[in-house]
Amino acid sequence: MAEEEKKEVKTPVEKPVETKEEAPAETPAETPAETAEAEPEAQEGEALVPEEGIPAEETSKNKYAERLARAFPDREFKSDEDYDKGMEEYLDELEGYKERGTMANQKLIALFESEPQVGDVVRDMINGATFREALARHMSPEDLTAVEGDPDFEGWNKNKATREESLNKRKAKQEEYAKNLEFSQQAIEEFAKENDMDDESAGKFLARFDSMLADINSGKISKDVLMTIKKAWDYDNDITTAREQGELAGKNKNIVAQKEAAKPKGDGLPKIGGSPVAPQANKPEPNYIDGLLERTSKRRAL
């Protein structure tokens, strides 16, 4: 016992408790969706902030820009007001087209229901048949001819007369055109011959003339065309004026000659102070007026 008492009583030493410092909890990274939700959406009419790498024009482009550009290729859209106005016009046009299409379909449906053969003819033509082929399949000539007593007899006769008149006018116009071509061909040949034109020269002249006519018929009149017409007009006027002046000059010349011939040549007696004998060489030949004067003098003398 004494020995046991002598033993030192050892008190157990408490080991320090290791404490681990907890790291602060990491905040989870924001996902792109959460980021997009966090960003305020642009209100209508406000310009969006351009994203990095994207031009501001593309980010602020109206969502109907491409459609309106196709619908109105000649129009320029600069503002939202322009786009709104263009969209209203576009919708109005579509609605009007739809309304007209609906009305046309209703009329066609009513027509096909009242005249089933018409629908059959149209259906065959859609499938590639010609009008006469389709008509021969579904209708006979007797069906197309109205007889007296039919409700459409009067209208049928009226339309038939109108068609025949139009056909006769077209035929007469074609005949006149053929005659004009023949006349023009003869005139061209005579013109080329009178102006010493070979085939090449005549071809160049006619090509220029044809080009000028084509421009005039299409409503295009240039200064070159006007100058060509003016030269031709002036030439005709100058020829007419020269002819008139020549005729007038000829008339004046005849009048002067008649006046000179009508002047009295004297009574045959020598002038006082003059030579008693007139030289025979200078005696003028007697004319009609001289004879009249001479006969008149003789009658007075008697």
C-alpha positions as CSV (number, residue, x, y, z in Angstrom):
1,M,0.0,0.0,0.0
2,A,2.8,2.3,0.9
3,E,4.3,1.8,-2.5
4,E,1.2,2.4,-4.2
5,E,0.8,5.6,-2.3
6,K,4.3,6.6,-3.2
7,K,3.4,6.5,-6.8
8,E,2.6,9.8,-8.3
9,V,-0.8,10.2,-9.3
10,K,-0.7,11.5,-12.8
11,T,-3.5,13.6,-13.9
12,P,-4.4,13.0,-17.5
13,V,-3.5,16.0,-19.7
14,E,-6.4,17.0,-21.9
15,K,-5.3,17.3,-25.5
16,P,-6.4,20.5,-27.1
17,V,-9.3,20.0,-29.4
18,E,-8.4,20.9,-33.0
19,T,-11.0,23.2,-34.3
20,K,-11.4,23.5,-38.1
21,E,-12.4,26.8,-39.4
22,E,-15.2,26.4,-41.8
23,A,-14.7,28.2,-45.1
24,P,-17.4,30.6,-46.0
25,A,-20.1,29.1,-48.2
26,E,-19.6,29.8,-51.8
27,T,-22.3,31.7,-53.5
28,P,-23.4,29.7,-56.5
29,A,-22.6,31.3,-59.8
30,E,-25.5,33.0,-61.5
31,T,-26.7,31.1,-64.5
32,P,-27.3,32.9,-67.8
33,A,-31.1,32.5,-67.4
34,E,-30.9,34.1,-64.0
35,T,-28.8,36.9,-65.3
36,A,-31.3,37.5,-68.1
37,E,-34.1,37.6,-65.6
38,A,-32.2,40.1,-63.5
39,E,-31.7,42.5,-66.4
40,P,-34.6,44.8,-66.9
41,E,-36.5,44.2,-70.2
42,A,-36.6,47.0,-72.6
43,Q,-39.9,48.7,-72.8
44,E,-41.6,49.1,-76.2
45,G,-40.2,52.0,-78.0
46,E,-37.0,52.1,-76.0
47,A,-33.7,51.3,-77.7
48,L,-32.0,48.1,-76.5
49,V,-28.5,48.3,-75.1
50,P,-26.3,46.7,-77.8
51,E,-24.7,43.5,-76.8
52,E,-21.0,43.1,-77.0
53,G,-19.9,42.5,-80.5
54,I,-23.3,43.3,-82.2
55,P,-23.8,46.6,-84.0
56,A,-26.4,48.9,-82.4
57,E,-28.4,48.9,-85.7
58,E,-29.1,45.2,-85.6
59,T,-30.1,45.1,-81.9
60,S,-32.5,48.0,-82.4
61,K,-34.0,46.7,-85.7
62,N,-37.8,46.4,-85.8
63,K,-39.0,42.8,-85.8
64,Y,-41.1,43.5,-88.9
65,A,-38.3,45.2,-90.8
66,E,-37.7,42.4,-93.2
67,R,-41.4,41.8,-94.0
68,L,-42.1,45.5,-94.6
69,A,-38.9,45.8,-96.8
70,R,-40.3,43.0,-99.0
71,A,-43.8,44.5,-99.0
72,F,-42.6,48.1,-99.7
73,P,-39.2,47.8,-101.4
74,D,-39.1,51.4,-102.5
75,R,-39.9,52.8,-99.0
76,E,-37.4,53.8,-96.4
77,F,-38.2,53.1,-92.7
78,K,-36.3,55.3,-90.2
79,S,-38.4,55.3,-87.1
80,D,-40.8,53.2,-85.2
81,E,-43.6,55.4,-86.4
82,D,-42.6,54.6,-90.0
83,Y,-42.7,50.9,-89.2
84,D,-46.1,51.2,-87.5
85,K,-47.6,53.1,-90.4
86,G,-46.2,50.6,-92.9
87,M,-47.5,47.7,-90.9
88,E,-51.0,49.2,-90.8
89,E,-51.0,49.7,-94.6
90,Y,-49.7,46.2,-95.1
91,L,-52.5,44.7,-92.9
92,D,-55.1,46.8,-94.6
93,E,-53.9,45.5,-98.0
94,L,-54.0,41.9,-96.8
95,E,-57.4,42.3,-95.3
96,G,-58.8,43.9,-98.5
97,Y,-57.3,41.2,-100.6
98,K,-58.8,38.5,-98.3
99,E,-62.2,40.2,-98.5
100,R,-62.1,40.5,-102.3
101,G,-60.9,36.9,-102.6
102,T,-63.8,35.7,-100.4
103,M,-66.4,37.5,-102.5
104,A,-64.8,36.1,-105.7
105,N,-64.9,32.6,-104.3
106,Q,-68.5,32.9,-103.4
107,K,-69.4,34.0,-106.9
108,L,-67.4,31.2,-108.4
109,I,-69.0,28.6,-106.1
110,A,-72.5,30.0,-107.1
111,L,-71.6,29.8,-110.8
112,F,-70.3,26.3,-110.6
113,E,-73.3,25.2,-108.7
114,S,-75.7,26.7,-111.2
115,E,-73.7,25.6,-114.3
116,P,-71.8,22.4,-113.4
117,Q,-70.4,22.1,-116.9
118,V,-68.4,25.3,-116.4
119,G,-66.7,23.9,-113.4
120,D,-65.9,20.7,-115.3
121,V,-64.4,22.7,-118.2
122,V,-62.3,24.8,-115.8
123,R,-61.1,21.7,-114.0
124,D,-60.0,20.0,-117.3
125,M,-58.2,23.2,-118.3
126,I,-56.3,23.3,-115.0
127,N,-55.3,19.7,-115.7
128,G,-53.8,20.7,-119.0
129,A,-56.6,20.5,-121.6
130,T,-57.2,23.4,-124.0
131,F,-60.5,25.3,-123.9
132,R,-61.9,23.6,-127.0
133,E,-60.8,20.2,-125.8
134,A,-62.5,20.7,-122.4
135,L,-65.6,22.3,-124.1
136,A,-65.9,19.3,-126.5
137,R,-65.8,16.9,-123.6
138,H,-68.6,18.5,-121.6
139,M,-70.7,20.5,-124.0
140,S,-72.1,20.2,-127.5
141,P,-72.5,22.9,-130.1
142,E,-76.3,22.7,-129.7
143,D,-75.9,23.6,-126.0
144,L,-74.1,26.8,-127.0
145,T,-76.8,28.0,-129.5
146,A,-79.8,29.7,-128.0
147,V,-83.2,29.3,-129.7
148,E,-86.2,31.6,-129.6
149,G,-88.0,31.1,-126.3
150,D,-84.8,30.6,-124.3
151,P,-84.5,33.1,-121.4
152,D,-81.1,34.2,-122.7
153,F,-82.0,34.3,-126.4
154,E,-81.9,38.1,-126.7
155,G,-78.6,38.4,-124.8
156,W,-77.1,35.6,-126.9
157,N,-78.0,37.4,-130.2
158,K,-76.7,40.7,-128.9
159,N,-73.4,39.2,-127.8
160,K,-73.1,37.2,-131.0
161,A,-73.5,40.4,-133.0
162,T,-70.9,42.2,-130.9
163,R,-68.4,39.4,-131.3
164,E,-68.9,39.3,-135.1
165,E,-68.5,43.0,-135.4
166,S,-65.3,42.9,-133.4
167,L,-64.1,40.0,-135.6
168,N,-64.9,41.9,-138.8
169,K,-63.1,45.0,-137.5
170,R,-60.0,43.0,-136.6
171,K,-60.0,41.3,-140.0
172,A,-60.4,44.6,-141.8
173,K,-57.5,46.1,-139.8
174,Q,-55.3,43.1,-140.7
175,E,-56.1,43.5,-144.4
176,E,-55.4,47.2,-144.3
177,Y,-52.1,46.5,-142.5
178,A,-51.1,44.0,-145.2
179,K,-51.9,46.6,-148.0
180,N,-49.9,49.3,-146.2
181,L,-46.9,47.0,-146.0
182,E,-47.1,46.3,-149.7
183,F,-47.5,50.0,-150.4
184,S,-44.6,50.9,-148.1
185,Q,-42.3,48.3,-149.8
186,Q,-43.0,49.8,-153.2
187,A,-42.4,53.3,-151.9
188,I,-39.1,52.3,-150.3
189,E,-37.9,50.7,-153.5
190,E,-38.8,53.8,-155.6
191,F,-37.3,56.2,-153.0
192,A,-34.0,54.2,-152.9
193,K,-33.9,54.2,-156.7
194,E,-34.6,57.9,-157.0
195,N,-32.0,58.8,-154.5
196,D,-29.3,56.4,-155.9
197,M,-29.2,54.3,-152.7
198,D,-27.8,50.8,-152.8
199,D,-29.1,48.1,-150.4
200,E,-26.7,49.0,-147.7
201,S,-27.4,52.7,-147.8
202,A,-31.2,52.1,-147.9
203,G,-30.9,49.7,-144.9
204,K,-29.0,52.2,-142.8
205,F,-31.6,54.9,-143.7
206,L,-34.5,52.7,-142.9
207,A,-32.9,51.5,-139.6
208,R,-32.6,55.1,-138.4
209,F,-36.2,55.9,-139.5
210,D,-37.5,52.8,-137.8
211,S,-35.7,53.7,-134.6
212,M,-37.2,57.2,-134.7
213,L,-40.7,55.8,-135.2
214,A,-40.2,53.3,-132.3
215,D,-39.2,56.1,-130.0
216,I,-42.2,58.2,-131.0
217,N,-44.6,55.3,-130.6
218,S,-43.2,54.6,-127.1
219,G,-43.7,58.2,-126.1
220,K,-40.0,59.2,-126.3
221,I,-39.3,62.3,-128.3
222,S,-35.7,63.5,-128.3
223,K,-34.1,66.7,-129.6
224,D,-32.5,64.7,-132.4
225,V,-36.0,63.6,-133.6
226,L,-37.3,67.1,-133.4
227,M,-34.3,68.4,-135.4
228,T,-34.8,65.8,-138.1
229,I,-38.5,66.7,-138.4
230,K,-37.6,70.5,-138.4
231,K,-35.1,70.1,-141.2
232,A,-37.7,68.2,-143.3
233,W,-40.3,70.8,-142.5
234,D,-37.9,73.7,-143.3
235,Y,-36.9,72.1,-146.6
236,D,-40.5,71.8,-147.7
237,N,-41.2,75.4,-146.7
238,D,-38.1,76.7,-148.4
239,I,-39.1,74.8,-151.6
240,T,-42.6,76.3,-151.4
241,T,-41.3,79.8,-150.7
242,A,-38.8,79.6,-153.6
243,R,-41.5,78.4,-156.0
244,E,-43.8,81.2,-154.9
245,Q,-41.0,83.7,-155.3
246,G,-40.1,82.4,-158.7
247,E,-43.7,82.5,-159.9
248,L,-44.1,86.1,-158.5
249,A,-40.8,87.1,-160.2
250,G,-42.1,85.6,-163.5
251,K,-45.3,87.5,-163.2
252,N,-43.5,90.7,-162.4
253,K,-41.3,90.2,-165.4
254,N,-44.3,89.6,-167.7
255,I,-46.0,92.7,-166.3
256,V,-42.9,94.9,-167.0
257,A,-42.6,93.5,-170.5
258,Q,-46.2,94.3,-171.2
259,K,-45.9,97.8,-169.8
260,E,-42.8,98.4,-172.0
261,A,-44.6,97.0,-175.0
262,A,-47.6,99.3,-174.3
263,K,-45.6,102.5,-174.3
264,P,-46.4,104.7,-177.5
265,K,-43.5,104.9,-179.9
266,G,-44.3,108.4,-181.3
267,D,-46.2,109.7,-184.4
268,G,-43.5,109.1,-186.9
269,L,-42.4,112.7,-187.1
270,P,-38.9,113.7,-186.1
271,K,-38.5,115.3,-182.8
272,I,-37.6,119.0,-182.8
273,G,-33.9,119.4,-182.6
274,G,-33.4,115.8,-183.5
275,S,-32.1,114.1,-186.6
276,P,-34.6,114.3,-189.5
277,V,-34.0,110.6,-190.4
278,A,-34.0,108.0,-187.7
279,P,-31.5,105.2,-188.2
280,Q,-33.1,102.1,-189.4
281,A,-30.9,99.9,-187.3
282,N,-32.5,101.2,-184.1
283,K,-36.1,101.0,-185.3
284,P,-38.0,98.5,-183.1
285,E,-40.0,95.7,-184.6
286,P,-43.7,96.4,-184.8
287,N,-45.9,94.6,-182.2
288,Y,-49.6,94.2,-181.5
289,I,-49.8,97.3,-179.3
290,D,-48.1,99.4,-182.1
291,G,-50.5,98.2,-184.6
292,L,-53.5,99.2,-182.5
293,L,-52.1,102.7,-182.0
294,E,-51.4,103.1,-185.6
295,R,-54.9,102.1,-186.7
296,T,-56.3,104.4,-184.1
297,S,-54.3,107.4,-185.4
298,K,-55.5,106.7,-189.0
299,R,-59.1,106.6,-187.9
300,R,-58.8,110.0,-186.2
301,A,-57.2,111.4,-189.3
302,L,-60.1,110.4,-191.4
